[in-house]
Amino acid sequence: MKETTRRLIFRSIHLVLSIPIIGYIYSPFDVIPNYAPATRFVFFPAMVLSGLWMWKGHVVRLLVWNKSA
């Protein structure tokens, strides 16, 4: 897989995962408890991990490849 394709996939995942978080922030207070568990424990951590992978993924790949070799 080309690096540009991989980057496009991670950007898309990152943007799609941010949509529920924006809905959580701007929703009325009475519906926040419905969104809270999924947003806190699924969407936000997955968005953070995808963002970190886009930012420092090259370092993670080097660390993983050097330890396994």
VENRA-V362543 format. One line per field, one symbol per residue. ss: DSSP state (a for helix, b for strand, c for the rest). psi: psi as a letter, one per 20 degrees, with the letter a starting at -180 (. if undefined). Layout:
ss=???
psi=???
This chain:
ss=ccaaaaaaaaaaaaaaaaaaaaaaaaccaaaaaaaaaaaaaaaaaaaaaaaaaaaaaaaaaaaaaaaac
psi=pqhhggghghggggghiighgghggjqqhiighhigghghifgghhggghghhhgkhhgggggghhhi.
